[in-house]
Amino acid sequence: MPRLKRKYITPLVPAVPVVPAPCSEPLPYSMDLKAAAKHTGYSVWALRQAITSGTLPVVSPKPYIIRRVDLEKFVDQGLRKAA
């Protein structure tokens, strides 16, 4: 007796992957040194050197609290020097 042919079953999952909505959390006003390093891509040591040289101002020296606006200015200045 011959086998019956299997019909293709349509998957229940849609073919187009569902992309989650982007996170809508606001950026913090200020951040600590570890979060600032993660935000900018610089190492913690590079940010610490910039703070001690005076090129990156801090709000609180112990622990280092850095304003986001100052951090973005610091990154923009570094990009201008490199260009």
C-alpha positions, -999 to +999 in steps of 0.1 A: +000+000+000+015+034-010+021+061+016+000+091+017+017+123+009+021+148+037+006+182+031+027+211+041+014+226+074+014+263+076+032+275+108+012+293+134+041+318+140+040+347+115+068+347+090+078+383+098+096+386+131+080+409+157+104+437+167+099+449+203+092+486+208+122+507+217+127+514+254+111+548+261+128+554+295+143+589+297+181+593+301+192+602+336+202+637+344+235+625+360+252+592+364+280+575+382+314+567+367+305+531+357+272+542+340+291+570+323+316+546+309+289+523+296+270+553+281+300+568+263+320+537+254+351+551+272+368+530+298+364+539+335+401+547+337+399+571+307+371+590+323+389+591+357+419+606+340+398+632+323+383+641+357+416+645+374+430+666+345+400+689+347+386+683+312+355+666+325+337+684+354+320+664+381+290+672+404+302+651+433+338+641+438+331+611+461+316+590+444+321+606+410+287+619+397+288+633+362+261+653+345+250+639+312+253+672+294+290+676+305+296+640+294+282+646+259+303+678+256+334+658+265+326+631+239+320+658+212+353+675+220+371+642+217+354+636+183+364+670+171+400+664+180+401+631+162+385+645+130 
